[in-house]
Amino acid sequence: MQLTVFGAETPCPSCLHSPSSFATMEWLDAAVNRKFPDDTVEFRYVDIYHPINDEDHYFTEKIVRGELFYPLVVAEGKVISEGDPHLQTIFQFLDSHRTRALNGDV
């Protein structure tokens, strides 16, 4: 599974005292891989001012227009976390995906 973290060098206006989006991605990567050591969870960082593909453009446009806050965590085309990420929300998503995979639903 791949989680994409969208962000920028400067913190979002509502996250002034938070770490950078890239540092947040590194923190999430460490936490997720500690919680799910046997799963393959990859993290990808996208600078909101340099999107690469169509999905990146879709989410970065929403961030730039103020419709979504960064850091934004996306998986399977769905927003998992917006702004200051909550590990519990991300863990719940991964648990649910993991359960579907074990049942052959993915």
C-alpha positions in Angstrom: 0.0 0.0 0.0 1.2 3.5 -0.7 0.3 6.6 1.4 1.0 9.9 -0.3 1.7 13.0 1.9 1.1 16.3 0.2 2.7 19.4 1.7 5.1 22.3 1.3 8.3 23.6 2.9 6.4 26.2 4.9 3.8 25.0 7.4 0.1 25.5 6.6 -1.4 28.7 8.1 -3.2 26.7 10.7 -0.2 24.6 11.6 2.4 27.2 12.3 4.0 25.4 15.2 4.0 22.0 13.6 6.9 20.3 11.8 7.2 20.5 8.1 5.1 18.3 5.9 8.2 16.3 4.9 9.2 15.8 8.6 5.6 14.8 9.3 5.8 12.2 6.5 9.0 10.8 8.0 7.4 10.6 11.4 4.3 8.8 9.9 6.6 6.4 8.1 8.4 5.4 11.3 5.2 5.1 13.3 3.3 3.1 10.7 6.2 0.7 10.0 6.6 0.2 13.8 2.9 -0.7 14.1 2.7 -2.8 10.9 6.2 -4.3 10.6 5.1 -7.2 8.4 3.2 -5.0 5.9 4.6 -3.2 3.0 3.5 0.4 3.5 5.3 3.0 1.3 5.3 6.7 1.8 5.5 9.2 -1.1 5.9 12.9 -0.6 4.5 15.5 -3.1 5.3 19.2 -2.9 2.0 21.0 -3.6 3.8 23.3 -5.9 5.3 20.5 -8.0 2.7 17.8 -8.6 3.7 14.9 -10.8 0.7 13.1 -12.0 -3.1 13.7 -12.5 -4.0 12.6 -9.0 -1.3 14.8 -7.6 -2.7 17.7 -9.6 -6.3 17.0 -8.3 -5.3 17.2 -4.6 -2.7 20.0 -4.9 -5.3 22.2 -6.7 -7.7 21.7 -3.8 -4.9 22.5 -1.3 -3.9 25.7 -3.1 -7.5 26.8 -3.4 -7.9 26.3 0.4 -10.4 23.4 0.1 -8.0 21.0 1.9 -5.3 21.6 4.4 -1.8 20.1 4.3 -0.1 17.9 5.3 -2.7 15.8 3.5 -2.5 12.0 3.6 -4.1 10.2 0.7 -4.4 6.5 -0.1 -6.3 4.8 -2.9 -7.5 8.2 -4.0 -9.1 8.9 -0.6 -8.2 11.5 2.0 -7.1 9.7 5.1 -5.9 12.7 7.1 -5.9 16.5 6.6 -3.9 19.0 8.6 -2.2 17.7 11.7 -2.4 13.9 11.1 -3.8 11.6 13.8 -2.1 8.3 13.9 -5.3 6.5 15.1 -7.1 7.5 11.9 -4.3 6.3 9.7 -4.0 3.1 11.7 -7.7 2.4 11.4 -7.5 2.9 7.6 -4.6 0.5 7.4 -6.2 -2.0 9.6 -9.3 -2.0 7.5 -7.3 -2.3 4.3 -5.3 -5.1 5.9 -8.5 -7.0 6.9 -9.9 -6.7 3.3 -6.6 -8.0 1.9 -6.6 -11.0 4.2 -10.2 -11.7 3.1 -9.2 -11.4 -0.5 -11.4 -8.3 -1.0 -8.6 -6.1 -2.3 
